[in-house]
Amino acid sequence: MATARFITVGEISRRLDVPVHRISYVLRTRRKKPEGWAGRAKVYSVDAMKAVNMALNSINYDRGDTT
């Protein structure tokens, strides 16, 4: 049986190589709810990380960032 894998905002930031404040902004403005809590840290699914990455790519494209 596979266990669910949850990640924190900091881990999403590390995996996507994006500052934490940008991850937090996307999660807040796109109304992504955490899957739960690990102590005091909110945890998100890997699918949420993929959605954050797509949102950041969209923001970067709209801003004209091509890197």
C-alpha positions in Angstrom: 0.0 0.0 0.0 1.4 3.4 -1.0 1.6 6.1 1.6 0.7 9.7 0.9 3.7 12.0 0.5 3.3 15.5 1.9 5.7 18.4 1.6 6.1 21.8 3.3 6.3 25.2 1.7 10.1 25.1 2.3 10.4 21.8 0.5 8.4 23.1 -2.5 10.6 26.1 -2.5 13.8 24.0 -2.5 12.5 21.6 -5.2 11.4 24.4 -7.6 14.4 26.7 -6.7 12.0 29.6 -6.0 11.9 31.8 -2.9 9.5 30.8 -0.2 7.6 34.1 -0.4 6.7 33.4 -4.0 5.4 29.9 -3.1 3.4 31.4 -0.2 1.9 34.0 -2.5 0.7 31.5 -5.1 -0.7 29.2 -2.4 -2.6 32.1 -0.9 -3.9 33.7 -4.0 -4.8 30.5 -5.7 -6.5 29.4 -2.5 -4.7 26.1 -2.3 -5.6 24.4 1.0 -3.0 22.4 2.9 -3.6 18.6 3.1 -2.9 18.8 6.8 -0.4 19.8 9.5 3.0 18.4 10.6 3.4 20.1 13.9 3.0 23.8 13.1 3.9 23.5 9.4 1.3 23.2 6.7 1.8 20.3 4.4 0.8 20.0 0.7 0.5 17.3 -1.8 2.9 16.8 -4.7 -0.1 17.7 -7.0 -0.2 21.1 -5.2 3.5 21.6 -6.0 2.8 20.9 -9.6 0.0 23.5 -9.6 2.2 26.0 -7.9 4.9 25.4 -10.6 2.4 26.0 -13.4 1.1 29.2 -11.7 4.6 30.5 -11.3 5.4 29.7 -15.0 2.2 31.6 -16.0 3.1 34.6 -13.8 6.7 34.7 -15.3 5.3 34.5 -18.8 2.9 37.3 -18.1 5.7 39.4 -16.7 7.8 38.7 -19.9 10.4 36.6 -18.0 11.9 34.1 -20.4 14.4 32.5 -18.1 
